[in-house]
Amino acid sequence: MKKQEHPKKLFSEFPPVNREEWENEIEQDLKGADYKKTLRWETLEGISPLPFYTRSDLQTVPEPIISKTAWRRCEPVYEITVPKINNALKTAVKGGADAFQIPCELSADEKTPESNISGTRLHTQEDFDRLFEGIDLKSSHLLFESGLASPALFAMLKNHNRPFASAAFLFDPFTRLVHHSKKSLTDDALQQMISQMSGHDGFRTLAADGLYYHHAGATIVQELGTVLAIASEYLATTEIKKRSGAAQSIWIRLSAGPLYFPEIAKFRAIRLLWKKLLSVYGIDDSIPLYIHSETTMQNKTASDPYNNIIRATTEGMSAVLGGTDSLTIAPFNAVFQKPTPFSARIARNVHHIIREEAHLAKTADPAAGSYYIEELTSNVANKAWEFFRVIEKQGGFVNAVENGMLQSAINESRERKIEAYRDLTRPLIGTSKYINKDERTVKESDSKHLTELLKYSGKKAEIDSENLIESLREHFEKGYTLGDLRESLIQPREVRYKTLEPFNAGQLFGQEVSA
């Protein structure tokens, strides 16, 4: 039997169609209307894509941006005591999680500024060691939401008697400046701390927290431009000979927002921007960027809350298709109450379904070659670079905050988004549209981590700021507490700046939730 010959090109029986032919068809369907005006998508995210693109729109055929396929399935911790967190981590490991998000920050209140701890109660080295008893750390990635406590927790990690596969610390003193309205360290102390935190092989210790700006109302373009400006601030603060080490220490946290295709483009665009930033600083642009993403809390609602599962699923998919390295899918009830074992398991299983049933971990950069997404990626990257340059023209990130430029730009975007939710341009299913009138009211509770006073041993610490991590490590070995070492980590200034505050769309419709 003669072997059947296949055509050289797939679908070769279909003749190619050029842009002009497509546009003629569209013009007929729209009865002469200009599709570039009629069908253009006003996203409110700094980009307004057309309904279609062809190969002629791409200046060159782009190379794939992402080489990896899988992502780390990160589970957030909502307990605060060490024994309960240890049990929660063991449950998560059995359930298939391979990364964990652990909050432990120095927080402030009006009565005792900067003297509290929030999140996990890691006062001592013993607390830290007990946290991971019975857990295989060789295959687990740890993400510490530790703010200015990061040097202390990093020292505890180095003291721990078992090796970690990898870890990242959400040490972002620049975003803290915006959030708390004041500097937490003198300029010299901050520069020295950044130097001490960078250049540790295998650990990501300098963060740029785009999620904070997203929750405050930033557009996709502003979120990327801002994290790029923070990364630039780290590099500019670092001695030239140490910049390569600093670049290897930088990681970025991004939101996984609701706009499916623009979000895919956002994650792809930041890798292009990262390479461009490194080139500007004369650093090897092959240094990879680590991206952690989290499903947004901005559109999660207390009414008809199971819709939050669907929202988080599409948001997680966009982050995965865009090439995130690790992903936190928040439980559907996290915005209005402490998550339950059930809601945590469902969130964990969303990872498994899109990974093992939808097979999204089988292909590297699956969006590559799509004219629509490639054009979106290029558009987002160009506009984000423009916003980054606006910040740089202010003298860098800190100057842009001090003169209020950054806050004003983000607040303008925030107001446009709020108006879009109010007039249903951005509907919330079950809350502002297709409302279930028979729905029972969800019992709400405080989902935020309560704080407690730091503990003190009474010992006087003598920290060597030029060898900060090693000095902290030695003190923890000797039984010092986090409270004893606080002054080496934070020295708040009195200068006040304009802050940014998060918002939740459900609050616009009478819901009392924790944004």
Long-range contacts (C-beta under 8 A, 24 or more apart in sequence): 18-54, 18-56, 19-54, 19-56, 19-57, 22-52, 22-54, 43-220, 43-259, 43-262, 44-219, 44-413, 44-416, 44-417, 44-420, 44-425, 44-426, 45-219, 45-220, 45-221, 45-259, 45-262, 46-219, 46-220, 46-221, 46-222, 46-380, 46-383, 46-384, 46-387, 46-413, 47-220, 47-221, 47-262, 47-376, 47-379, 47-380, 47-383, 49-261, 49-262, 49-372, 49-375, 49-376, 49-379, 52-371, 52-372, 53-371, 53-372, 53-374, 53-375, 54-371, 55-371, 57-371, 57-375, 58-371, 58-374, 58-375, 58-378, 62-368, 62-374, 62-377, 62-378, 63-368, 64-364, 64-365, 64-368, 65-268, 65-271, 65-272, 65-323, 65-365, 65-368, 65-377, 66-268, 66-271, 66-322, 66-323, 66-364, 66-365, 66-368, 67-364, 67-365, 68-323, 68-325, 68-364, 69-361, 69-362, 69-363, 69-364, 70-355, 70-361, 71-319, 71-320, 71-324, 71-325, 71-326, 71-327, 71-355, 71-361, 72-98, 72-99, 72-141, 72-325, 72-326, 72-327, 73-97, 73-98, 73-99, 73-326, 73-327, 73-348, 73-351, 73-352, 73-355, 74-99, 74-100, 74-101, 74-141, 74-143, 74-292, 74-326, 74-327, 74-328, 75-99, 75-100, 75-101, 75-328, 75-344, 75-347, 75-348, 76-100, 76-101, 76-103, 76-328, 76-330, 76-334, 77-101, 77-102, 77-103, 77-119, 77-120, 78-334, 78-338, 78-339, 78-344, 78-447, 79-120, 80-119, 80-120, 80-121, 80-449, 80-450, 81-121, 82-120, 82-121, 82-122, 82-127, 82-130, 82-131, 83-130, 85-120, 85-131, 86-130, 86-131, 86-132, 86-133, 86-134, 86-135, 88-344, 89-131, 89-132, 89-135, 90-134, 90-135, 91-341, 92-344, 92-348, 93-135, 93-136, 93-140, 95-345, 95-348, 95-349, 96-348, 96-351, 96-352, 97-348, 97-351, 98-139, 98-140, 98-141, 99-140, 99-141, 99-142, 99-143, 99-326, 100-140, 100-141, 100-142, 100-143, 101-143, 101-145, 101-328, 102-131, 102-142, 102-143, 102-144, 102-145, 103-144, 103-145, 103-146, 103-449, 104-144, 104-145, 104-146, 104-149, 104-153, 105-145, 105-146, 105-147, 105-148, 105-149, 106-147, 106-148, 106-149, 106-454, 106-482, 106-486, 106-489, 106-490, 107-451, 108-180, 108-492, 109-451, 112-453, 113-492, 114-184, 114-486, 114-490, 114-492, 115-453, 115-454, 115-483, 115-486, 116-451, 116-452, 116-453, 116-454, 117-149, 117-451, 117-452, 117-453, 117-454, 117-482, 118-449, 118-450, 118-451, 119-145, 119-449, 121-452, 122-153, 122-156, 122-482, 123-454, 123-455, 123-481, 123-482, 123-483, 124-455, 124-476, 124-479, 124-480, 124-481, 124-482, 125-156, 125-159, 125-476, 125-477, 125-479, 128-153, 128-156, 128-157, 128-159, 128-160, 129-160, 129-161, 132-160, 132-162, 137-162, 137-163, 137-164, 137-165, 138-163, 138-165, 139-165, 140-164, 140-165, 141-165, 141-166, 141-167, 141-168, 141-326, 142-166, 142-167, 142-168, 143-167, 143-168, 143-170, 143-292, 143-326, 144-168, 144-169, 144-170, 145-170, 146-170, 146-171, 147-171, 147-172, 147-176, 148-173, 148-176, 148-184, 148-185, 148-489, 148-490, 149-482, 149-489, 150-197, 150-205, 151-193, 151-196, 151-197, 151-468, 151-469, 151-472, 151-489, 152-472, 152-476, 152-482, 152-485, 152-489, 154-197, 154-200, 154-203, 154-205, 154-469, 154-472, 155-469, 155-470, 155-472, 155-473, 155-475, 155-476, 156-473, 156-476, 158-469, 158-473, 159-473, 159-476, 159-477, 166-202, 166-203, 166-204, 167-203, 167-204, 168-203, 168-204, 168-205, 168-207, 168-251, 168-290, 168-292, 169-197, 169-203, 169-204, 169-205, 169-207, 170-207, 170-209, 170-253, 171-197, 171-205, 171-206, 171-207, 172-206, 172-207, 172-208, 172-209, 172-230, 174-208, 174-230, 174-233, 174-397, 174-398, 174-401, 175-208, 175-209, 175-212, 175-213, 175-230, 177-398, 177-401, 177-497, 178-212, 178-401, 178-406, 178-407, 178-497, 178-499, 178-500, 179-212, 179-499, 179-500, 180-492, 180-499, 181-496, 181-497, 181-498, 181-499, 182-492, 182-493, 182-494, 182-495, 182-496, 182-497, 183-492, 183-493, 183-495, 184-490, 184-491, 184-492, 184-493, 185-490, 185-491, 185-493, 186-491, 186-493, 189-465, 189-491, 190-237, 191-237, 192-465, 192-466, 192-468, 193-465, 193-468, 194-234, 194-237, 194-238, 194-246, 195-237, 195-238, 195-239, 195-242, 196-465, 196-466, 196-467, 196-468, 196-469, 197-249, 197-468, 197-469, 198-234, 198-238, 198-242, 198-245, 198-246, 198-249, 199-242, 199-245, 199-246, 199-248, 199-249, 200-249, 200-469, 201-248, 203-249, 204-249, 204-250, 204-251, 204-290, 205-249, 206-234, 206-246, 206-249, 206-250, 206-251, 207-250, 207-251, 207-252, 207-253, 208-234, 208-250, 208-251, 208-252, 208-253, 209-253, 210-252, 210-253, 210-254, 210-255, 211-253, 211-254, 211-255, 211-294, 212-500, 212-502, 213-410, 213-500, 214-254, 214-255, 214-257, 214-296, 214-298, 215-255, 215-296, 215-297, 215-298, 215-502, 215-503, 215-515, 216-410, 216-411, 216-414, 216-500, 216-501, 216-502, 216-503, 217-410, 217-411, 217-413, 217-414, 217-415, 217-417, 217-418, 217-500, 217-503, 218-410, 218-413, 218-414, 219-413, 220-257, 220-259, 220-262, 220-263, 220-265, 220-266, 220-380, 220-384, 221-380, 221-383, 221-384, 221-387, 222-387, 222-409, 222-410, 222-413, 223-254, 223-255, 223-266, 224-254, 224-266, 224-269, 224-270, 224-273, 224-380, 224-381, 224-384, 224-387, 224-388, 225-384, 225-385, 225-386, 225-387, 225-388, 225-390, 225-391, 226-387, 226-388, 226-391, 226-397, 226-406, 227-252, 227-254, 227-270, 228-270, 228-273, 228-274, 228-277, 228-384, 228-385, 228-388, 229-388, 229-391, 229-392, 229-396, 229-397, 229-400, 230-397, 231-274, 231-277, 232-277, 232-281, 232-388, 232-392, 232-396, 232-397, 233-396, 233-397, 233-398, 235-277, 235-281, 235-283, 236-396, 243-281, 243-283, 244-283, 244-284, 244-287, 247-278, 247-281, 247-283, 247-287, 248-287, 250-289, 250-290, 251-289, 251-290, 251-291, 251-292, 252-289, 252-290, 252-291, 252-292, 253-291, 253-292, 253-293, 253-294, 254-291, 254-292, 254-293, 254-294, 254-319, 254-324, 255-293, 255-294, 255-295, 255-296, 255-298, 256-293, 256-294, 256-295, 256-296, 256-315, 256-316, 256-318, 256-319, 256-324, 256-327, 257-296, 257-298, 257-315, 257-318, 258-296, 258-299, 258-311, 258-314, 258-315, 258-426, 259-318, 260-314, 260-317, 260-318, 261-318, 261-372, 261-373, 261-376, 262-376, 262-380, 263-315, 263-318, 263-319, 263-322, 264-318, 264-321, 264-322, 264-367, 264-373, 264-376, 265-322, 265-373, 265-376, 265-377, 265-379, 265-380, 266-322, 266-380, 267-291, 267-293, 267-318, 267-319, 267-321, 267-322, 267-323, 267-324, 268-322, 268-323, 268-365, 268-367, 268-373, 268-377, 269-377, 269-378, 269-380, 269-381, 269-384, 270-384, 271-323, 272-377, 272-381, 273-381, 273-384, 273-385, 273-388, 276-385, 290-325, 290-326, 291-323, 291-324, 291-325, 291-326, 292-324, 292-325, 292-326, 292-327, 292-328, 293-319, 293-324, 293-326, 293-327, 293-328, 294-327, 294-328, 294-330, 295-319, 295-327, 295-328, 295-329, 295-330, 297-330, 297-334, 297-335, 297-502, 297-504, 297-515, 298-502, 298-503, 298-504, 298-505, 298-515, 299-426, 299-428, 299-505, 299-506, 300-330, 300-332, 300-334, 300-335, 300-504, 300-506, 300-513, 301-335, 301-428, 301-430, 301-431, 301-505, 301-506, 301-511, 301-513, 302-335, 302-336, 302-442, 302-444, 302-506, 302-511, 302-512, 302-513, 303-430, 303-431, 303-435, 303-436, 303-439, 303-442, 303-506, 303-509, 303-511, 304-429, 304-430, 304-431, 304-435, 304-436, 304-439, 305-332, 305-333, 305-336, 305-442, 306-332, 307-429, 307-430, 308-332, 308-333, 308-335, 309-346, 309-347, 309-350, 312-347, 312-350, 313-350, 313-353, 313-354, 316-350, 316-351, 316-354, 317-354, 317-358, 317-360, 320-354, 320-355, 320-360, 320-361, 321-360, 321-366, 321-367, 322-367, 323-365, 327-351, 333-442, 334-447, 335-447, 335-504, 335-506, 335-513, 335-514, 335-515, 336-442, 336-444, 336-445, 336-447, 336-511, 336-513, 336-514, 337-442, 337-443, 337-444, 337-445, 337-447, 338-445, 338-446, 338-447, 339-447, 401-497, 401-498, 402-497, 404-497, 404-498, 407-497, 407-498, 407-499, 407-500, 408-498, 410-500, 411-500, 414-503, 418-503, 418-505, 418-508, 421-505, 421-508, 422-508, 426-505, 428-505, 428-506, 428-509, 431-505, 431-506, 431-509, 431-511, 432-508, 432-509, 444-512, 444-513, 446-514, 447-514, 448-514, 453-483, 454-481, 454-482, 454-483, 454-486, 455-481, 455-482, 455-483, 456-481, 456-483, 456-484, 457-481, 457-483, 457-484, 459-484, 460-484, 461-485, 461-487, 461-488, 463-488
